[in-house]
Amino acid sequence: MGYTWLPIVVFIPCGVIADLVLKSGNYKSFRKNVIGFWLFSCGMIGCQAPMWVMADTYMAGVSQSMGEQYAAGLAKYMPPWMGIAAVAILLVGSILGALLGRKMLKKHFERAGIV
């Protein structure tokens, strides 16, 4: 199908940009680590990106291989705005995960003198 290249095209730039952000904070800045890991996670949306970026082509391929009913259900539950929602959910998850990780680091490793 004509959209199999999209995950790679999305993931590589997101990964490179994420690493540049992490490096700009010397891999120690909490804020830049959160942003960098969020950008890296956004790269993984590349697998779902064809549903939002090239919806007509993707749904045509899905309906051909999986059937019209499946394609209609998929289109119903994956509208174009879902891509933006996924990026926002990744941001919230990145922030919460970083805060939880920092709290666990302080509780377990700093108290023990490891870090």
C-alpha beads as a LAMMPS data file, in Angstrom:
LAMMPS data file: protein, C-alpha beads

115 atoms
114 bonds

1 atom types
1 bond types

-500.0 500.0 xlo xhi
-500.0 500.0 ylo yhi
-500.0 500.0 zlo zhi

Masses

1 110.0

Atoms # bond

1 1 1 0.000 0.000 0.000
2 1 1 1.069 3.591 -0.477
3 1 1 1.440 4.679 3.135
4 1 1 3.914 2.195 4.623
5 1 1 6.744 4.757 4.502
6 1 1 4.973 7.271 6.772
7 1 1 5.950 5.768 10.167
8 1 1 9.639 6.037 9.292
9 1 1 9.276 9.573 7.965
10 1 1 7.599 10.613 11.227
11 1 1 9.749 8.644 13.661
12 1 1 13.224 9.603 12.431
13 1 1 12.798 13.410 12.629
14 1 1 11.021 13.145 15.989
15 1 1 13.849 11.024 17.356
16 1 1 16.564 13.352 16.072
17 1 1 14.782 16.469 17.378
18 1 1 14.164 14.751 20.721
19 1 1 17.855 13.926 21.063
20 1 1 18.833 17.503 20.204
21 1 1 16.477 18.794 22.903
22 1 1 17.886 16.332 25.448
23 1 1 21.445 17.256 24.491
24 1 1 20.711 20.987 24.826
25 1 1 19.968 20.333 28.508
26 1 1 23.060 18.102 28.884
27 1 1 20.637 15.225 29.516
28 1 1 20.109 16.600 33.046
29 1 1 17.467 19.313 32.660
30 1 1 14.149 17.998 33.941
31 1 1 12.106 20.238 31.633
32 1 1 14.140 19.381 28.545
33 1 1 14.027 15.681 29.397
34 1 1 10.227 15.823 29.571
35 1 1 10.038 17.658 26.234
36 1 1 12.576 15.330 24.622
37 1 1 10.844 12.151 25.695
38 1 1 7.489 13.626 24.653
39 1 1 8.886 14.329 21.176
40 1 1 10.318 10.818 21.005
41 1 1 6.915 9.388 21.951
42 1 1 5.244 11.542 19.303
43 1 1 7.382 9.724 16.748
44 1 1 5.590 6.519 17.615
45 1 1 2.351 8.063 16.383
46 1 1 3.774 7.520 12.913
47 1 1 2.163 4.079 12.839
48 1 1 -1.288 5.607 13.257
49 1 1 -0.565 8.762 11.241
50 1 1 -1.857 7.335 7.932
51 1 1 -5.347 7.199 9.444
52 1 1 -5.272 10.966 9.934
53 1 1 -2.839 12.273 7.308
54 1 1 -3.997 10.242 4.313
55 1 1 -7.332 8.979 5.542
56 1 1 -8.894 8.282 2.129
57 1 1 -6.013 6.127 0.896
58 1 1 -5.698 4.327 4.215
59 1 1 -9.410 3.599 4.550
60 1 1 -9.561 2.391 0.934
61 1 1 -6.814 -0.116 1.719
62 1 1 -8.492 -1.170 4.953
63 1 1 -11.867 -1.642 3.273
64 1 1 -10.239 -3.707 0.537
65 1 1 -8.433 -6.005 2.960
66 1 1 -10.731 -6.015 6.003
67 1 1 -14.114 -5.092 4.571
68 1 1 -16.342 -2.034 4.352
69 1 1 -17.932 -2.496 7.757
70 1 1 -14.577 -2.612 9.523
71 1 1 -13.326 0.454 7.631
72 1 1 -16.477 2.399 8.519
73 1 1 -16.095 1.502 12.197
74 1 1 -12.437 2.451 12.160
75 1 1 -13.193 5.787 10.497
76 1 1 -15.900 6.427 13.095
77 1 1 -13.548 5.881 16.049
78 1 1 -10.468 7.503 14.511
79 1 1 -11.558 10.931 13.234
80 1 1 -8.853 13.384 12.088
81 1 1 -8.862 15.327 15.368
82 1 1 -7.808 12.154 17.173
83 1 1 -4.216 12.756 16.017
84 1 1 -4.097 16.049 17.904
85 1 1 -5.701 14.400 20.916
86 1 1 -3.050 11.658 20.820
87 1 1 -0.238 14.240 20.885
88 1 1 -1.913 16.015 23.823
89 1 1 -2.393 12.732 25.699
90 1 1 1.280 11.915 25.147
91 1 1 2.237 15.310 26.601
92 1 1 0.142 14.765 29.712
93 1 1 1.480 11.222 30.075
94 1 1 5.069 12.427 29.655
95 1 1 4.648 15.050 32.353
96 1 1 2.954 12.654 34.773
97 1 1 5.508 9.922 34.111
98 1 1 8.414 12.312 34.635
99 1 1 6.951 13.613 37.885
100 1 1 6.363 10.078 39.120
101 1 1 9.866 9.038 38.107
102 1 1 11.428 12.026 39.864
103 1 1 9.445 11.282 43.016
104 1 1 10.535 7.622 42.980
105 1 1 14.149 8.650 42.345
106 1 1 14.120 10.890 45.399
107 1 1 12.283 8.380 47.573
108 1 1 14.366 5.317 46.810
109 1 1 17.720 6.232 45.317
110 1 1 18.649 9.614 46.775
111 1 1 17.705 8.538 50.278
112 1 1 19.865 5.437 49.868
113 1 1 22.773 7.576 48.617
114 1 1 22.964 5.900 45.205
115 1 1 22.296 9.083 43.235

Bonds

1 1 1 2
2 1 2 3
3 1 3 4
4 1 4 5
5 1 5 6
6 1 6 7
7 1 7 8
8 1 8 9
9 1 9 10
10 1 10 11
11 1 11 12
12 1 12 13
13 1 13 14
14 1 14 15
15 1 15 16
16 1 16 17
17 1 17 18
18 1 18 19
19 1 19 20
20 1 20 21
21 1 21 22
22 1 22 23
23 1 23 24
24 1 24 25
25 1 25 26
26 1 26 27
27 1 27 28
28 1 28 29
29 1 29 30
30 1 30 31
31 1 31 32
32 1 32 33
33 1 33 34
34 1 34 35
35 1 35 36
36 1 36 37
37 1 37 38
38 1 38 39
39 1 39 40
40 1 40 41
41 1 41 42
42 1 42 43
43 1 43 44
44 1 44 45
45 1 45 46
46 1 46 47
47 1 47 48
48 1 48 49
49 1 49 50
50 1 50 51
51 1 51 52
52 1 52 53
53 1 53 54
54 1 54 55
55 1 55 56
56 1 56 57
57 1 57 58
58 1 58 59
59 1 59 60
60 1 60 61
61 1 61 62
62 1 62 63
63 1 63 64
64 1 64 65
65 1 65 66
66 1 66 67
67 1 67 68
68 1 68 69
69 1 69 70
70 1 70 71
71 1 71 72
72 1 72 73
73 1 73 74
74 1 74 75
75 1 75 76
76 1 76 77
77 1 77 78
78 1 78 79
79 1 79 80
80 1 80 81
81 1 81 82
82 1 82 83
83 1 83 84
84 1 84 85
85 1 85 86
86 1 86 87
87 1 87 88
88 1 88 89
89 1 89 90
90 1 90 91
91 1 91 92
92 1 92 93
93 1 93 94
94 1 94 95
95 1 95 96
96 1 96 97
97 1 97 98
98 1 98 99
99 1 99 100
100 1 100 101
101 1 101 102
102 1 102 103
103 1 103 104
104 1 104 105
105 1 105 106
106 1 106 107
107 1 107 108
108 1 108 109
109 1 109 110
110 1 110 111
111 1 111 112
112 1 112 113
113 1 113 114
114 1 114 115
